[in-house]
Amino acid sequence: MTTGVKFRLALWAVIGAIVAFGWGLYFASADKATPIGPIVFTLAVVTVPVAGLVSYFHLTFGVTASVVWNTGTYAVIGLIVEMLRRHHRPLGISN
């Protein structure tokens, strides 16, 4: 792995942590009396995949665990993107 790939993977992980922390702050400060709209819930499940698992299996999950799991999830997604990017990169060989 080159330094650029490691940097991009770390960037994916940091972005995942920021996204999960942002949703945690949003849900902590949201009014508990008003139900969450379906658009907000769908957006949260798409950007924090562990939230979908938690809601599907009715588990209790804290913000810290969500941030840690989302960081790992985004790092794996970044690794997949980097593998696809490297696989589809043109070689630059001319005739």
C-alpha distance (Angstrom), angle and dihedral (degrees) to the residues before:
residue distance angle dihedral
M1 . . .
T2 3.73 . .
T3 3.77 126.2 .
G4 3.82 91.6 -105.6
V5 3.80 92.2 55.6
K6 3.80 92.0 48.0
F7 3.80 90.1 49.3
R8 3.81 92.4 50.2
L9 3.82 91.6 47.8
A10 3.80 90.0 50.4
L11 3.80 88.6 48.3
W12 3.82 90.6 53.0
A13 3.82 89.8 50.2
V14 3.81 93.0 48.7
I15 3.79 91.2 48.8
G16 3.81 89.4 51.1
A17 3.80 90.6 51.9
I18 3.80 92.1 48.4
V19 3.82 92.3 49.1
A20 3.81 93.4 49.9
F21 3.80 92.4 44.4
G22 3.81 90.5 49.4
W23 3.80 92.1 52.1
G24 3.80 89.5 46.4
L25 3.79 90.5 54.4
Y26 3.80 91.1 46.2
F27 3.79 94.5 51.4
A28 3.81 92.6 42.5
S29 3.80 91.6 53.8
A30 3.84 97.1 38.0
D31 3.78 119.8 106.7
K32 3.79 107.8 -95.8
A33 3.81 92.5 -153.2
T34 3.82 93.6 62.6
P35 3.81 115.9 72.1
I36 3.78 119.2 -123.5
G37 3.77 112.8 -102.3
P38 3.80 119.3 -120.1
I39 3.80 92.2 -117.0
V40 3.80 92.5 54.3
F41 3.80 91.7 45.4
T42 3.82 92.4 49.2
L43 3.80 91.9 47.9
A44 3.80 90.4 49.6
V45 3.81 92.4 49.4
V46 3.81 92.1 48.5
T47 3.81 94.8 48.4
V48 3.83 95.6 38.2
P49 3.82 105.7 36.8
V50 3.82 93.0 -175.6
A51 3.81 88.1 63.4
G52 3.80 89.0 64.4
L53 3.80 91.3 52.7
V54 3.79 91.8 46.8
S55 3.79 93.0 50.6
Y56 3.82 93.2 43.5
F57 3.82 95.5 50.8
H58 3.85 94.6 33.9
L59 3.79 93.8 -123.4
T60 3.77 127.6 158.3
F61 3.78 113.9 -120.2
G62 3.77 130.1 174.3
V63 3.78 128.1 -138.1
T64 3.79 92.4 -109.5
A65 3.80 93.1 53.5
S66 3.79 89.9 45.7
V67 3.81 91.2 53.0
V68 3.81 91.7 48.9
W69 3.80 94.2 47.4
N70 3.79 93.1 44.5
T71 3.80 90.7 49.7
G72 3.79 89.2 55.3
T73 3.80 92.5 44.1
Y74 3.79 92.7 52.2
A75 3.82 90.6 46.1
V76 3.82 89.8 54.7
I77 3.81 90.6 46.9
G78 3.81 88.6 49.9
L79 3.80 90.5 50.4
I80 3.81 90.4 52.1
V81 3.81 91.1 48.1
E82 3.82 90.8 49.3
M83 3.81 91.8 49.8
L84 3.81 90.8 50.1
R85 3.79 90.9 44.7
R86 3.78 92.2 51.2
H87 3.80 92.0 44.8
H88 3.80 94.5 51.7
R89 3.80 97.2 41.4
P90 3.81 111.8 120.2
L91 3.79 114.4 -117.3
G92 3.79 95.1 -136.2
I93 3.81 93.9 -133.2
S94 3.79 112.4 153.2
N95 3.79 127.3 -160.5
